Amino acid sequence: MRANRTVPVLVAALKRDPKSIYTLVAFVLVFLVSFYWHEFGMIGTFIVMLLWVMPYRKIERAAKRI
């Protein structure tokens, strides 16, 4: 966001981004659970990364307005 201050549409789209917060919380949970179930570390990381494979509609809409 600091690098793109000149593009207010993009900054507004990234501000208070729930997808990033969900990802952070999920990775922390995967990290903690993997101490007890080691295989879950790989499985959980893969599942969390699938969130980012899906298109990010909020960014796509903002990019169209630029």
Buried (B, 14 or more C-beta within 10 A) or exposed (E): EEEEEEBEEBBEBBEEBEBEEEBEEBBEEBEEBBEEEEEBBEEBBEEBEEEEEEEBEBBEEBEEEE
